[in-house]
């Protein structure tokens, strides 16, 4: 007789357990006769060390997460396709360009890139005015006419291109506007869509056209009459850099070109240019801008109320967003950095990182204070407007995925701040975000490293500079 032995302490029936164990070994092609030592509750002594290691790992993870957040780094950032559906080049028909006298610098027709809206946003539009500086004299405009910033010729403009930030159709990057119609108006006059010379200008056996105002009018009219924008239920007119300056200069005029009743809002990204002296106390930027004003005869395309308020010799002020913003009636969101790298480079003419030239730091901080004072004046213009002012060393913040999602001011990214303002997710008058002012590198989501500075100024070094 086989007696079943029960261990009273452990509660195991060893005869039954051994049979099950041998059957299991046989099932797994193991030797059923090899003894297996079964441990009972004594195995729990291994649990507490494991739990302790898990707790330590969790604490280390939490510390790492807090550190990366403070540096503006996203640990779980997934690289998404920047755009699922690239925008497509559209050229205005030549007969319309000829009829309206609207040409790029080299005489080619105006153009824009287009992507159709989807689903419930098929009647919603973002019309974006491209930026790209100015051409400062005839020689500069001549050189510019052989590029995508002065021509719509096929060798300069690809048939398709990808857009980022608020123009992206990736919902992870652009959750509020990814499914809207997008019309990216190509910048080809070198005067912030304000050129207004009625006759062609000959230079070095090349005919130049300064017709940016007519280009903008024709593109908007074409979009309304033939592009589907006449049925829009809402439109955002956005712009970056010189294109943002054009929004300030022309948004109220564009409103008159739209069918009655279509709400129009503005987004001015990196367009608040200061009329400021450089480090040698010279009005370099003012004189250069006045030169563009005169060469391209832009006074005929500027805000009429602004022009009427100025003496004739001061009407050039209406070509500066610093003065023209006061006359803007359309609700507008202003986005800028108080350490705009384009302005520090070309207006202040500071060409070094603060750690490399500490003797120039005071000039930069004075420029920063002038900008903050100016931005607060803009902020006080109207409660219906909005503003996002960071302290990052950058230029545009709405048309590149990285700053659009990364920079944080008062708990909001540019994407969140603009979306909350536009969709009225916050009360009127509360969409004004100003960054810290303790020091230039006070915001941990901004990158002020020397490596970033060198990489970001490579393009500035290659850009055209106004030579007096």
LUMNU-675383 format. One record per residue (C-alpha): residue number from 1; residue in one letter; x, y, z. Coordinates in Angstrom, 3 decimals, decimal comma, m for minus. Layout:
LUMNU-675383
num:NUM residuo:A u:X v:Y w:Z
...
//
This chain:
LUMNU-675383
num:1 residuo:X u:0,000 v:0,000 w:0,000
num:2 residuo:X u:1,284 v:3,330 w:m0,920
num:3 residuo:X u:0,745 v:5,909 w:1,776
num:4 residuo:X u:0,054 v:9,495 w:0,822
num:5 residuo:X u:2,354 v:11,674 w:2,821
num:6 residuo:X u:1,249 v:15,235 w:3,505
num:7 residuo:X u:3,628 v:17,824 w:4,747
num:8 residuo:X u:1,537 v:19,621 w:7,319
num:9 residuo:X u:3,699 v:22,704 w:7,170
num:10 residuo:X u:3,644 v:23,122 w:3,401
num:11 residuo:X u:0,328 v:21,513 w:2,513
num:12 residuo:X u:1,693 v:19,577 w:m0,505
num:13 residuo:X u:0,690 v:16,072 w:m1,554
num:14 residuo:X u:4,091 v:14,893 w:m2,775
num:15 residuo:X u:2,872 v:11,677 w:m4,459
num:16 residuo:X u:0,368 v:13,570 w:m6,587
num:17 residuo:X u:2,798 v:16,419 w:m7,179
num:18 residuo:X u:5,597 v:14,101 w:m8,338
num:19 residuo:X u:3,252 v:12,343 w:m10,763
num:20 residuo:X u:2,204 v:15,687 w:m12,244
num:21 residuo:X u:5,784 v:16,853 w:m12,458
num:22 residuo:X u:6,935 v:13,697 w:m14,262
num:23 residuo:X u:3,991 v:13,980 w:m16,649
num:24 residuo:X u:4,912 v:17,566 w:m17,341
num:25 residuo:X u:8,555 v:16,652 w:m18,013
num:26 residuo:X u:7,472 v:13,883 w:m20,322
num:27 residuo:X u:5,224 v:16,327 w:m22,164
num:28 residuo:X u:8,204 v:18,685 w:m22,590
num:29 residuo:X u:10,493 v:15,825 w:m23,742
num:30 residuo:X u:12,450 v:15,809 w:m20,479
num:31 residuo:X u:13,523 v:12,837 w:m18,409
num:32 residuo:X u:10,591 v:12,023 w:m16,138
num:33 residuo:X u:12,864 v:10,244 w:m13,624
num:34 residuo:X u:15,063 v:13,215 w:m12,869
num:35 residuo:X u:14,091 v:14,498 w:m9,472
num:36 residuo:X u:12,770 v:18,007 w:m9,153
num:37 residuo:X u:13,070 v:19,776 w:m5,853
num:38 residuo:X u:9,895 v:21,670 w:m5,228
num:39 residuo:X u:10,196 v:24,744 w:m3,102
num:40 residuo:X u:7,198 v:25,960 w:m1,305
num:41 residuo:X u:6,687 v:29,256 w:0,416
num:42 residuo:X u:10,439 v:29,547 w:0,990
num:43 residuo:X u:10,594 v:30,864 w:m2,630
num:44 residuo:X u:8,992 v:34,100 w:m1,500
num:45 residuo:X u:12,302 v:35,192 w:m0,022
num:46 residuo:X u:13,344 v:36,151 w:m3,600
num:47 residuo:X u:10,382 v:38,509 w:m4,090
num:48 residuo:X u:11,501 v:41,387 w:m1,897
num:49 residuo:X u:14,860 v:41,940 w:m3,644
num:50 residuo:X u:13,070 v:41,947 w:m6,994
num:51 residuo:X u:10,521 v:44,467 w:m5,714
num:52 residuo:X u:13,357 v:46,611 w:m4,363
num:53 residuo:X u:15,107 v:46,621 w:m7,750
num:54 residuo:X u:11,849 v:47,577 w:m9,482
num:55 residuo:X u:11,372 v:50,488 w:m7,083
num:56 residuo:X u:14,932 v:51,712 w:m7,691
num:57 residuo:X u:14,431 v:51,409 w:m11,464
num:58 residuo:X u:11,192 v:53,386 w:m11,231
num:59 residuo:X u:12,885 v:56,159 w:m9,214
num:60 residuo:X u:15,721 v:56,377 w:m11,757
num:61 residuo:X u:13,212 v:56,522 w:m14,594
num:62 residuo:X u:11,254 v:59,285 w:m12,847
num:63 residuo:X u:14,427 v:61,335 w:m12,302
num:64 residuo:X u:15,424 v:60,865 w:m15,952
num:65 residuo:X u:11,959 v:61,897 w:m17,104
num:66 residuo:X u:12,017 v:65,051 w:m14,959
num:67 residuo:X u:15,461 v:65,952 w:m16,305
num:68 residuo:X u:14,487 v:65,491 w:m19,949
num:69 residuo:X u:11,311 v:67,500 w:m19,445
num:70 residuo:X u:13,349 v:70,360 w:m17,941
num:71 residuo:X u:15,532 v:70,329 w:m21,060
num:72 residuo:X u:12,559 v:70,218 w:m23,412
num:73 residuo:X u:13,466 v:66,682 w:m24,589
num:74 residuo:X u:10,650 v:64,238 w:m25,324
num:75 residuo:X u:11,685 v:60,755 w:m24,191
num:76 residuo:X u:8,936 v:59,024 w:m26,100
num:77 residuo:X u:8,853 v:61,278 w:m29,107
num:78 residuo:X u:7,941 v:59,220 w:m32,133
num:79 residuo:X u:9,292 v:60,237 w:m35,494
num:80 residuo:X u:6,196 v:60,716 w:m37,574
num:81 residuo:X u:5,996 v:61,358 w:m41,268
num:82 residuo:X u:6,060 v:65,170 w:m41,406
num:83 residuo:X u:3,327 v:65,240 w:m43,959
num:84 residuo:X u:1,224 v:62,410 w:m45,301
num:85 residuo:X u:0,166 v:64,398 w:m48,317
num:86 residuo:X u:2,696 v:66,888 w:m49,816
num:87 residuo:X u:1,408 v:70,153 w:m51,235
num:88 residuo:X u:1,240 v:70,532 w:m55,018
num:89 residuo:X u:2,490 v:73,475 w:m57,076
num:90 residuo:X u:m0,148 v:75,581 w:m58,849
num:91 residuo:X u:0,838 v:78,308 w:m61,312
num:92 residuo:X u:m1,576 v:81,093 w:m62,110
num:93 residuo:X u:m2,605 v:80,906 w:m65,807
num:94 residuo:X u:m0,423 v:83,164 w:m67,957
num:95 residuo:X u:m3,411 v:84,983 w:m69,466
num:96 residuo:X u:m4,530 v:86,081 w:m65,980
num:97 residuo:X u:m1,019 v:87,171 w:m65,024
num:98 residuo:X u:m0,706 v:89,186 w:m68,231
num:99 residuo:X u:m4,156 v:90,743 w:m67,823
num:100 residuo:X u:m3,374 v:91,865 w:m64,262
num:101 residuo:X u:0,294 v:92,684 w:m64,805
num:102 residuo:X u:1,224 v:90,396 w:m61,906
num:103 residuo:X u:4,717 v:88,906 w:m62,272
num:104 residuo:X u:7,584 v:87,634 w:m60,172
num:105 residuo:X u:10,903 v:89,487 w:m60,325
num:106 residuo:X u:11,935 v:87,624 w:m63,494
num:107 residuo:X u:8,573 v:87,979 w:m65,259
num:108 residuo:X u:7,262 v:84,482 w:m64,515
num:109 residuo:X u:3,704 v:83,985 w:m63,258
num:110 residuo:X u:2,691 v:83,950 w:m59,573
num:111 residuo:X u:2,297 v:80,546 w:m57,944
num:112 residuo:X u:1,288 v:78,771 w:m54,772
num:113 residuo:X u:1,361 v:75,284 w:m53,275
num:114 residuo:X u:m1,967 v:73,680 w:m52,445
num:115 residuo:X u:m3,322 v:70,812 w:m50,390
num:116 residuo:X u:m7,048 v:70,125 w:m50,214
num:117 residuo:X u:m8,813 v:69,943 w:m46,861
num:118 residuo:X u:m10,464 v:66,782 w:m45,598
num:119 residuo:X u:m13,605 v:65,660 w:m43,841
num:120 residuo:X u:m15,300 v:68,348 w:m41,756
num:121 residuo:X u:m12,622 v:70,943 w:m42,560
num:122 residuo:X u:m13,101 v:71,072 w:m46,327
num:123 residuo:X u:m14,223 v:74,700 w:m46,083
num:124 residuo:X u:m11,504 v:75,805 w:m43,662
num:125 residuo:X u:m8,385 v:77,504 w:m45,051
num:126 residuo:X u:m4,867 v:78,483 w:m44,042
num:127 residuo:X u:m3,380 v:80,902 w:m46,576
num:128 residuo:X u:0,318 v:81,251 w:m45,860
num:129 residuo:X u:2,549 v:84,064 w:m47,131
num:130 residuo:X u:6,064 v:82,727 w:m47,534
num:131 residuo:X u:8,995 v:84,637 w:m46,048
num:132 residuo:X u:12,564 v:85,046 w:m47,209
num:133 residuo:X u:14,005 v:88,458 w:m46,393
num:134 residuo:X u:14,160 v:91,371 w:m48,817
num:135 residuo:X u:16,246 v:92,298 w:m51,838
num:136 residuo:X u:18,049 v:95,469 w:m50,850
num:137 residuo:X u:19,022 v:97,012 w:m54,193
num:138 residuo:X u:18,810 v:96,363 w:m57,926
num:139 residuo:X u:21,829 v:94,055 w:m57,941
num:140 residuo:X u:20,387 v:92,024 w:m55,094
num:141 residuo:X u:16,971 v:91,802 w:m56,788
num:142 residuo:X u:18,691 v:90,760 w:m60,024
num:143 residuo:X u:20,457 v:87,896 w:m58,238
num:144 residuo:X u:17,257 v:86,960 w:m56,458
num:145 residuo:X u:15,402 v:86,663 w:m59,770
num:146 residuo:X u:17,437 v:83,496 w:m60,429
num:147 residuo:X u:16,021 v:81,697 w:m57,398
num:148 residuo:X u:12,776 v:80,385 w:m55,922
num:149 residuo:X u:12,407 v:83,737 w:m54,126
num:150 residuo:X u:12,198 v:85,621 w:m57,411
num:151 residuo:X u:10,848 v:83,167 w:m59,951
num:152 residuo:X u:8,275 v:80,419 w:m60,455
num:153 residuo:X u:10,334 v:78,667 w:m63,142
num:154 residuo:X u:10,459 v:74,879 w:m62,984
num:155 residuo:X u:14,184 v:74,772 w:m62,206
num:156 residuo:X u:13,528 v:76,633 w:m58,932
num:157 residuo:X u:10,181 v:75,314 w:m57,720
num:158 residuo:X u:9,630 v:71,543 w:m57,366
num:159 residuo:X u:6,191 v:70,170 w:m58,248
num:160 residuo:X u:5,674 v:69,023 w:m54,656
num:161 residuo:X u:7,076 v:69,920 w:m51,262
num:162 residuo:X u:6,520 v:69,062 w:m47,622
num:163 residuo:X u:5,381 v:71,583 w:m45,043
num:164 residuo:X u:5,753 v:71,544 w:m41,282
num:165 residuo:X u:4,279 v:73,080 w:m38,148
num:166 residuo:X u:0,868 v:74,648 w:m38,579
num:167 residuo:X u:0,973 v:73,783 w:m42,304
num:168 residuo:X u:1,582 v:70,073 w:m41,703
num:169 residuo:X u:m1,193 v:67,553 w:m42,244
num:170 residuo:X u:0,249 v:65,266 w:m39,582
num:171 residuo:X u:m2,273 v:65,211 w:m36,695
num:172 residuo:X u:0,466 v:64,442 w:m34,157
num:173 residuo:X u:2,247 v:67,677 w:m35,090
num:174 residuo:X u:m0,734 v:69,836 w:m35,981
num:175 residuo:X u:m3,860 v:68,492 w:m34,231
num:176 residuo:X u:m5,996 v:71,607 w:m34,769
num:177 residuo:X u:m5,381 v:72,410 w:m38,451
num:178 residuo:X u:m3,953 v:69,266 w:m40,081
num:179 residuo:X u:m7,068 v:68,655 w:m42,198
num:180 residuo:X u:m7,558 v:72,256 w:m43,424
num:181 residuo:X u:m7,030 v:73,484 w:m46,962
num:182 residuo:X u:m3,542 v:74,975 w:m47,285
num:183 residuo:X u:m2,457 v:77,548 w:m49,861
num:184 residuo:X u:1,233 v:78,397 w:m49,500
num:185 residuo:X u:1,755 v:81,586 w:m51,541
num:186 residuo:X u:5,252 v:81,680 w:m52,989
num:187 residuo:X u:7,231 v:84,844 w:m52,237
num:188 residuo:X u:8,792 v:86,241 w:m55,401
num:189 residuo:X u:9,047 v:90,040 w:m55,231
num:190 residuo:X u:11,604 v:90,698 w:m52,466
num:191 residuo:X u:9,478 v:93,412 w:m50,799
num:192 residuo:X u:7,050 v:91,531 w:m48,516
num:193 residuo:X u:4,363 v:91,277 w:m51,244
num:194 residuo:X u:4,377 v:95,080 w:m51,467
num:195 residuo:X u:6,225 v:95,920 w:m54,695
num:196 residuo:X u:4,176 v:98,378 w:m56,725
num:197 residuo:X u:6,190 v:99,678 w:m59,693
num:198 residuo:X u:3,874 v:99,914 w:m62,745
num:199 residuo:X u:6,657 v:99,652 w:m65,327
num:200 residuo:X u:9,402 v:97,030 w:m65,871
num:201 residuo:X u:12,924 v:97,893 w:m64,750
num:202 residuo:X u:15,955 v:96,960 w:m66,855
num:203 residuo:X u:19,130 v:95,897 w:m65,113
num:204 residuo:X u:22,139 v:94,131 w:m66,678
num:205 residuo:X u:20,190 v:92,981 w:m69,743
num:206 residuo:X u:17,494 v:91,559 w:m67,475
num:207 residuo:X u:13,967 v:92,919 w:m67,071
num:208 residuo:X u:12,814 v:93,035 w:m63,442
num:209 residuo:X u:9,236 v:93,390 w:m62,208
num:210 residuo:X u:8,416 v:94,848 w:m58,787
num:211 residuo:X u:4,789 v:93,737 w:m58,608
num:212 residuo:X u:4,421 v:91,933 w:m55,282
num:213 residuo:X u:1,186 v:93,708 w:m54,371
num:214 residuo:X u:m0,396 v:92,675 w:m57,675
num:215 residuo:X u:0,895 v:89,126 w:m57,202
num:216 residuo:X u:m0,813 v:88,891 w:m53,818
num:217 residuo:X u:m4,071 v:90,343 w:m55,144
num:218 residuo:X u:m4,148 v:87,956 w:m58,092
num:219 residuo:X u:m3,436 v:84,834 w:m56,021
num:220 residuo:X u:m6,143 v:85,691 w:m53,479
num:221 residuo:X u:m8,676 v:86,475 w:m56,222
num:222 residuo:X u:m7,797 v:83,266 w:m58,061
num:223 residuo:X u:m8,252 v:81,216 w:m54,875
num:224 residuo:X u:m11,641 v:82,841 w:m54,271
num:225 residuo:X u:m12,929 v:82,600 w:m57,836
num:226 residuo:X u:m11,358 v:79,354 w:m59,062
num:227 residuo:X u:m9,662 v:77,618 w:m56,119
num:228 residuo:X u:m12,664 v:76,969 w:m53,906
num:229 residuo:X u:m11,931 v:79,608 w:m51,242
num:230 residuo:X u:m15,063 v:81,532 w:m52,171
num:231 residuo:X u:m17,035 v:78,896 w:m50,220
num:232 residuo:X u:m14,778 v:79,076 w:m47,161
num:233 residuo:X u:m16,374 v:79,252 w:m43,727
num:234 residuo:X u:m13,164 v:80,530 w:m42,071
num:235 residuo:X u:m9,689 v:81,632 w:m43,160
num:236 residuo:X u:m6,385 v:82,134 w:m41,377
num:237 residuo:X u:m3,879 v:84,398 w:m43,121
num:238 residuo:X u:m0,476 v:83,393 w:m41,816
num:239 residuo:X u:3,062 v:84,401 w:m42,632
num:240 residuo:X u:6,626 v:83,842 w:m41,521
num:241 residuo:X u:9,379 v:86,472 w:m41,332
num:242 residuo:X u:8,961 v:88,848 w:m44,310
num:243 residuo:X u:5,706 v:86,992 w:m45,028
num:244 residuo:X u:4,580 v:87,753 w:m41,467
num:245 residuo:X u:5,387 v:91,398 w:m42,048
num:246 residuo:X u:3,173 v:91,169 w:m45,142
num:247 residuo:X u:0,299 v:89,897 w:m42,976
num:248 residuo:X u:0,565 v:93,031 w:m40,828
num:249 residuo:X u:0,731 v:95,240 w:m43,917
num:250 residuo:X u:m2,048 v:93,632 w:m45,971
num:251 residuo:X u:m4,488 v:91,557 w:m43,904
num:252 residuo:X u:m7,192 v:94,212 w:m43,793
num:253 residuo:X u:m6,903 v:94,766 w:m47,553
num:254 residuo:X u:m7,181 v:91,023 w:m48,173
num:255 residuo:X u:m10,352 v:91,035 w:m46,072
num:256 residuo:X u:m11,920 v:93,289 w:m48,733
num:257 residuo:X u:m11,141 v:90,700 w:m51,442
num:258 residuo:X u:m13,128 v:87,967 w:m49,674
num:259 residuo:X u:m16,867 v:87,337 w:m49,858
num:260 residuo:X u:m18,761 v:89,034 w:m47,054
num:261 residuo:X u:m19,161 v:87,099 w:m43,848
num:262 residuo:X u:m16,009 v:84,932 w:m43,980
num:263 residuo:X u:m14,118 v:85,309 w:m40,676
num:264 residuo:X u:m10,439 v:86,196 w:m41,226
num:265 residuo:X u:m7,754 v:85,847 w:m38,553
num:266 residuo:X u:m4,045 v:86,602 w:m38,794
num:267 residuo:X u:m0,979 v:84,725 w:m37,589
num:268 residuo:X u:2,185 v:86,841 w:m37,583
num:269 residuo:X u:5,191 v:84,586 w:m36,896
num:270 residuo:X u:8,577 v:86,337 w:m36,611
num:271 residuo:X u:7,250 v:89,487 w:m38,241
num:272 residuo:X u:7,677 v:92,050 w:m35,455
num:273 residuo:X u:10,841 v:93,696 w:m36,776
num:274 residuo:X u:12,290 v:96,505 w:m34,698
num:275 residuo:X u:13,271 v:99,848 w:m36,163
num:276 residuo:X u:16,442 v:99,799 w:m34,050
num:277 residuo:X u:20,068 v:100,875 w:m34,292
num:278 residuo:X u:22,977 v:98,428 w:m34,487
num:279 residuo:X u:25,777 v:98,148 w:m31,948
num:280 residuo:X u:27,579 v:101,144 w:m33,467
num:281 residuo:X u:24,445 v:103,269 w:m32,958
num:282 residuo:X u:23,788 v:103,390 w:m36,708
num:283 residuo:X u:20,336 v:103,049 w:m38,328
num:284 residuo:X u:21,523 v:100,380 w:m40,742
num:285 residuo:X u:18,250 v:98,423 w:m40,956
num:286 residuo:X u:16,101 v:101,543 w:m41,267
num:287 residuo:X u:18,155 v:102,924 w:m44,161
num:288 residuo:X u:18,132 v:99,559 w:m45,940
num:289 residuo:X u:14,362 v:99,200 w:m45,555
num:290 residuo:X u:13,823 v:102,754 w:m46,788
num:291 residuo:X u:15,818 v:101,798 w:m49,860
num:292 residuo:X u:13,445 v:98,886 w:m50,579
num:293 residuo:X u:10,511 v:101,228 w:m49,963
num:294 residuo:X u:11,774 v:103,619 w:m52,619
num:295 residuo:X u:13,050 v:101,145 w:m55,232
num:296 residuo:X u:9,815 v:99,154 w:m55,217
num:297 residuo:X u:7,501 v:102,130 w:m54,635
num:298 residuo:X u:5,603 v:100,280 w:m51,958
num:299 residuo:X u:3,721 v:103,336 w:m50,628
num:300 residuo:X u:0,868 v:102,670 w:m53,031
num:301 residuo:X u:0,145 v:99,253 w:m51,494
num:302 residuo:X u:0,324 v:100,075 w:m47,779
num:303 residuo:X u:m2,428 v:100,642 w:m45,229
num:304 residuo:X u:m4,229 v:103,818 w:m46,330
num:305 residuo:X u:m5,019 v:104,987 w:m42,812
num:306 residuo:X u:m1,380 v:104,624 w:m41,805
num:307 residuo:X u:m0,139 v:106,501 w:m44,863
num:308 residuo:X u:m2,604 v:109,351 w:m44,285
num:309 residuo:X u:m1,427 v:109,751 w:m40,692
num:310 residuo:X u:2,219 v:110,267 w:m41,678
num:311 residuo:X u:3,943 v:113,322 w:m43,156
num:312 residuo:X u:5,104 v:112,520 w:m46,669
num:313 residuo:X u:8,735 v:112,089 w:m45,623
num:314 residuo:X u:7,711 v:109,655 w:m42,867
num:315 residuo:X u:5,384 v:107,382 w:m44,821
num:316 residuo:X u:8,110 v:104,759 w:m44,941
num:317 residuo:X u:7,093 v:103,931 w:m41,367
num:318 residuo:X u:4,013 v:102,180 w:m42,732
num:319 residuo:X u:6,364 v:99,616 w:m44,289
num:320 residuo:X u:7,577 v:98,665 w:m40,786
num:321 residuo:X u:5,419 v:96,310 w:m38,734
num:322 residuo:X u:6,559 v:98,223 w:m35,635
num:323 residuo:X u:4,412 v:101,155 w:m36,783
num:324 residuo:X u:1,851 v:99,504 w:m39,071
num:325 residuo:X u:0,469 v:97,086 w:m36,444
num:326 residuo:X u:m1,496 v:99,949 w:m34,839
num:327 residuo:X u:m3,768 v:100,088 w:m37,884
num:328 residuo:X u:m4,594 v:96,363 w:m38,115
num:329 residuo:X u:m8,293 v:95,748 w:m37,498
num:330 residuo:X u:m8,449 v:91,983 w:m38,064
num:331 residuo:X u:m7,958 v:89,740 w:m34,997
num:332 residuo:X u:m4,309 v:88,700 w:m35,046
num:333 residuo:X u:m2,010 v:86,399 w:m33,087
num:334 residuo:X u:1,601 v:87,595 w:m32,855
num:335 residuo:X u:4,324 v:84,987 w:m32,349
num:336 residuo:X u:7,953 v:86,000 w:m31,888
num:337 residuo:X u:11,060 v:85,371 w:m29,859
num:338 residuo:X u:12,522 v:88,254 w:m27,897
num:339 residuo:X u:15,958 v:87,065 w:m29,048
num:340 residuo:X u:15,060 v:86,741 w:m32,717
num:341 residuo:X u:18,249 v:85,456 w:m34,320
num:342 residuo:X u:17,568 v:87,199 w:m37,649
num:343 residuo:X u:17,166 v:90,538 w:m35,895
num:344 residuo:X u:20,187 v:90,025 w:m33,652
num:345 residuo:X u:22,264 v:89,157 w:m36,720
num:346 residuo:X u:21,038 v:91,719 w:m39,269
num:347 residuo:X u:19,595 v:94,580 w:m37,194
num:348 residuo:X u:21,769 v:94,604 w:m34,072
num:349 residuo:X u:24,614 v:93,034 w:m36,115
num:350 residuo:X u:25,775 v:90,811 w:m33,283
num:351 residuo:X u:27,595 v:87,879 w:m34,876
num:352 residuo:X u:28,729 v:85,847 w:m31,879
num:353 residuo:X u:27,382 v:83,701 w:m29,076
num:354 residuo:X u:27,157 v:85,615 w:m25,765
num:355 residuo:X u:29,691 v:83,268 w:m24,160
num:356 residuo:X u:32,172 v:84,036 w:m26,937
num:357 residuo:X u:31,799 v:87,815 w:m26,722
num:358 residuo:X u:30,642 v:88,765 w:m23,211
num:359 residuo:X u:31,495 v:92,395 w:m23,952
num:360 residuo:X u:28,530 v:92,442 w:m26,403
num:361 residuo:X u:26,038 v:90,893 w:m23,991
num:362 residuo:X u:24,803 v:94,295 w:m22,786
num:363 residuo:X u:23,885 v:95,250 w:m26,376
num:364 residuo:X u:21,872 v:92,071 w:m26,744
num:365 residuo:X u:20,081 v:92,593 w:m23,450
num:366 residuo:X u:19,250 v:96,197 w:m24,361
num:367 residuo:X u:17,839 v:94,983 w:m27,682
num:368 residuo:X u:15,827 v:92,360 w:m25,808
num:369 residuo:X u:14,356 v:95,001 w:m23,516
num:370 residuo:X u:13,406 v:97,208 w:m26,471
num:371 residuo:X u:11,635 v:94,263 w:m28,044
num:372 residuo:X u:9,758 v:93,403 w:m24,831
num:373 residuo:X u:8,617 v:97,011 w:m24,486
num:374 residuo:X u:7,433 v:96,973 w:m28,104
num:375 residuo:X u:5,665 v:93,608 w:m27,689
num:376 residuo:X u:3,788 v:94,929 w:m24,650
num:377 residuo:X u:2,590 v:97,880 w:m26,734
num:378 residuo:X u:1,272 v:95,421 w:m29,315
num:379 residuo:X u:m0,298 v:93,391 w:m26,517
num:380 residuo:X u:m2,197 v:96,456 w:m25,283
num:381 residuo:X u:m3,666 v:97,209 w:m28,699
num:382 residuo:X u:m6,627 v:94,841 w:m28,381
num:383 residuo:X u:m7,924 v:92,139 w:m26,054
num:384 residuo:X u:m9,151 v:90,188 w:m29,071
num:385 residuo:X u:m5,562 v:89,531 w:m30,182
num:386 residuo:X u:m3,071 v:86,972 w:m28,850
num:387 residuo:X u:0,671 v:86,760 w:m28,394
num:388 residuo:X u:3,421 v:84,201 w:m27,722
num:389 residuo:X u:6,858 v:85,681 w:m26,905
num:390 residuo:X u:9,595 v:83,165 w:m26,105
num:391 residuo:X u:13,199 v:83,790 w:m25,092
num:392 residuo:X u:14,663 v:81,255 w:m27,518
num:393 residuo:X u:17,453 v:81,914 w:m30,007
num:394 residuo:X u:15,271 v:81,256 w:m33,039
num:395 residuo:X u:13,243 v:82,969 w:m35,747
num:396 residuo:X u:10,023 v:81,318 w:m36,920
num:397 residuo:X u:8,235 v:79,135 w:m34,341
num:398 residuo:X u:5,062 v:78,075 w:m36,168
num:399 residuo:X u:6,367 v:76,580 w:m39,431
num:400 residuo:X u:8,894 v:74,068 w:m38,132
num:401 residuo:X u:7,836 v:70,992 w:m36,170
num:402 residuo:X u:10,542 v:71,284 w:m33,520
num:403 residuo:X u:9,834 v:74,751 w:m32,040
num:404 residuo:X u:6,109 v:74,418 w:m32,756
num:405 residuo:X u:5,905 v:71,494 w:m30,336
num:406 residuo:X u:8,875 v:72,044 w:m28,060
num:407 residuo:X u:9,121 v:75,609 w:m26,771
num:408 residuo:X u:7,032 v:76,238 w:m23,663
num:409 residuo:X u:5,972 v:79,611 w:m22,268
num:410 residuo:X u:3,545 v:79,791 w:m19,331
num:411 residuo:X u:2,844 v:76,090 w:m19,785
num:412 residuo:X u:1,918 v:76,331 w:m23,478
num:413 residuo:X u:3,700 v:75,419 w:m26,707
num:414 residuo:X u:3,223 v:77,632 w:m29,789
num:415 residuo:X u:0,830 v:75,024 w:m31,165
num:416 residuo:X u:m1,289 v:75,013 w:m27,996
num:417 residuo:X u:m1,211 v:78,783 w:m27,497
num:418 residuo:X u:m2,386 v:79,598 w:m31,026
num:419 residuo:X u:m4,994 v:76,821 w:m31,122
num:420 residuo:X u:m6,467 v:77,853 w:m27,769
num:421 residuo:X u:m6,696 v:81,467 w:m28,943
num:422 residuo:X u:m8,189 v:80,706 w:m32,340
num:423 residuo:X u:m10,837 v:78,248 w:m31,103
num:424 residuo:X u:m11,589 v:80,410 w:m28,042
num:425 residuo:X u:m10,705 v:77,626 w:m25,630
num:426 residuo:X u:m9,539 v:80,314 w:m23,224
num:427 residuo:X u:m11,288 v:83,592 w:m22,295
num:428 residuo:X u:m10,712 v:86,654 w:m24,469
num:429 residuo:X u:m7,748 v:88,662 w:m23,254
num:430 residuo:X u:m5,925 v:85,709 w:m21,690
num:431 residuo:X u:m3,934 v:84,540 w:m24,735
num:432 residuo:X u:m0,831 v:86,611 w:m24,061
num:433 residuo:X u:2,213 v:84,545 w:m23,153
num:434 residuo:X u:5,450 v:86,283 w:m22,177
num:435 residuo:X u:8,579 v:84,316 w:m21,316
num:436 residuo:X u:10,941 v:84,728 w:m18,368
num:437 residuo:X u:13,342 v:87,684 w:m18,411
num:438 residuo:X u:15,874 v:86,685 w:m15,727
num:439 residuo:X u:18,568 v:85,876 w:m18,272
num:440 residuo:X u:18,744 v:85,064 w:m21,965
num:441 residuo:X u:18,872 v:81,320 w:m21,232
num:442 residuo:X u:16,207 v:81,254 w:m18,503
num:443 residuo:X u:13,816 v:78,967 w:m20,430
num:444 residuo:X u:14,998 v:75,320 w:m20,260
num:445 residuo:X u:13,009 v:74,368 w:m23,386
num:446 residuo:X u:15,142 v:76,763 w:m25,456
num:447 residuo:X u:18,524 v:75,670 w:m26,781
num:448 residuo:X u:21,225 v:78,264 w:m26,175
num:449 residuo:X u:24,129 v:75,855 w:m26,557
num:450 residuo:X u:27,124 v:76,924 w:m28,619
num:451 residuo:X u:26,576 v:73,956 w:m30,932
num:452 residuo:X u:22,992 v:75,001 w:m31,679
num:453 residuo:X u:24,096 v:78,593 w:m32,211
num:454 residuo:X u:26,719 v:77,586 w:m34,753
num:455 residuo:X u:24,339 v:75,304 w:m36,633
num:456 residuo:X u:21,531 v:77,859 w:m36,730
num:457 residuo:X u:23,732 v:80,738 w:m37,903
num:458 residuo:X u:25,169 v:78,898 w:m40,913
num:459 residuo:X u:22,194 v:80,009 w:m42,988
num:460 residuo:X u:22,438 v:83,564 w:m41,703
num:461 residuo:X u:26,051 v:83,772 w:m42,807
num:462 residuo:X u:25,028 v:82,701 w:m46,303
num:463 residuo:X u:22,080 v:85,130 w:m46,499
num:464 residuo:X u:22,190 v:88,350 w:m48,443
num:465 residuo:X u:23,179 v:91,366 w:m46,405
num:466 residuo:X u:22,287 v:94,976 w:m47,067
num:467 residuo:X u:25,488 v:96,794 w:m47,957
num:468 residuo:X u:25,488 v:100,583 w:m47,675
//
